[in-house]
Amino acid sequence: MRYTTKSDGSALTLGIWGKLDATSSPELEAALEGKLDGVTDFTVDLAQVTHVTSMGLRLLLSWQKRMFKQGSMHVTNASEEVMALFDETGFSEIIDIQ
């Protein structure tokens, strides 16, 4: 798994490559520690994500809860497989997917 962050004022974009799972989720959570402070617009770009597990869903939900308090979060470029998972789990009703 690889990731990039791009900050533009109070906006932050996170790009993820690979799997969002039990191995990568703790790493991403630690990497973003403190980076969401002051962010009001958080975008998670899943264009290069090949697979999401329950740990990945948990991480997305925790970010969503935090951003609900301080701004907004958007998920972009989810693959058909990831969108199917979001639909099956109800995440498409909870998270702003663009």
C-alpha positions as CSV (number, residue, x, y, z in Angstrom):
1,M,0.0,0.0,0.0
2,R,1.1,3.5,-0.8
3,Y,-0.5,6.8,-0.2
4,T,-0.1,10.5,-0.9
5,T,-1.4,13.6,0.7
6,K,-2.0,17.0,-0.9
7,S,-2.9,20.0,1.3
8,D,-4.4,23.2,-0.1
9,G,-5.3,25.5,2.8
10,S,-8.1,23.8,4.8
11,A,-8.5,21.1,2.1
12,L,-6.7,17.7,2.2
13,T,-6.7,15.0,-0.4
14,L,-5.5,11.5,0.4
15,G,-4.7,9.2,-2.5
16,I,-4.4,5.5,-1.7
17,W,-2.9,2.7,-3.8
18,G,-3.4,-1.0,-3.1
19,K,-5.6,-2.6,-0.4
20,L,-7.4,-0.8,2.4
21,D,-7.3,-3.6,4.9
22,A,-6.0,-4.7,8.4
23,T,-2.4,-4.1,7.4
24,S,-2.8,-0.7,5.7
25,S,-5.5,0.8,7.9
26,P,-3.4,1.3,11.1
27,E,-0.6,2.7,8.9
28,L,-2.9,5.2,7.3
29,E,-4.5,6.1,10.6
30,A,-1.1,6.8,12.1
31,A,0.1,8.7,9.0
32,L,-2.9,11.1,9.2
33,E,-2.6,11.7,12.9
34,G,-2.6,15.4,13.3
35,K,-2.9,16.1,9.5
36,L,-6.7,16.4,9.8
37,D,-6.4,19.2,12.4
38,G,-7.9,22.3,10.8
39,V,-9.1,20.5,7.7
40,T,-12.6,21.3,6.7
41,D,-12.6,19.5,3.3
42,F,-11.2,16.0,3.3
43,T,-11.2,14.0,0.0
44,V,-10.2,10.3,-0.1
45,D,-9.3,9.2,-3.6
46,L,-9.8,5.5,-4.1
47,A,-8.9,5.4,-7.8
48,Q,-6.0,2.9,-7.2
49,V,-7.6,0.9,-4.4
50,T,-8.1,-2.7,-5.4
51,H,-9.8,-4.1,-2.3
52,V,-11.4,-2.9,0.9
53,T,-12.0,-5.0,4.0
54,S,-14.0,-4.4,7.2
55,M,-10.9,-2.7,8.7
56,G,-10.8,-0.3,5.8
57,L,-14.5,0.4,6.2
58,R,-13.9,1.1,9.9
59,L,-11.2,3.6,9.1
60,L,-13.4,5.4,6.6
61,L,-16.2,5.6,9.1
62,S,-13.9,7.0,11.8
63,W,-12.7,9.7,9.4
64,Q,-16.3,10.4,8.4
65,K,-17.3,10.9,12.1
66,R,-14.4,13.2,12.7
67,M,-15.0,15.3,9.6
68,F,-18.7,15.5,10.3
69,K,-17.7,17.6,13.4
70,Q,-15.3,19.9,11.6
71,G,-16.3,19.9,7.9
72,S,-16.9,17.4,5.2
73,M,-15.4,14.2,3.7
74,H,-15.8,12.9,0.2
75,V,-14.8,9.6,-1.4
76,T,-13.9,9.8,-5.0
77,N,-13.1,7.4,-7.8
78,A,-14.2,4.2,-6.2
79,S,-14.0,1.1,-8.5
80,E,-17.1,-0.9,-9.3
81,E,-16.0,-3.6,-6.7
82,V,-15.5,-1.0,-4.0
83,M,-18.9,0.7,-4.9
84,A,-20.6,-2.7,-4.7
85,L,-19.2,-3.2,-1.2
86,F,-20.3,0.3,-0.2
87,D,-23.8,-0.4,-1.5
88,E,-24.0,-3.8,0.2
89,T,-22.8,-2.5,3.6
90,G,-24.9,0.7,3.5
91,F,-21.8,2.9,3.4
92,S,-23.1,4.6,0.2
93,E,-25.8,6.1,2.5
94,I,-23.4,7.3,5.1
95,I,-20.4,8.6,3.1
96,D,-20.5,11.2,0.4
97,I,-19.3,9.3,-2.7
98,Q,-18.6,11.3,-5.8
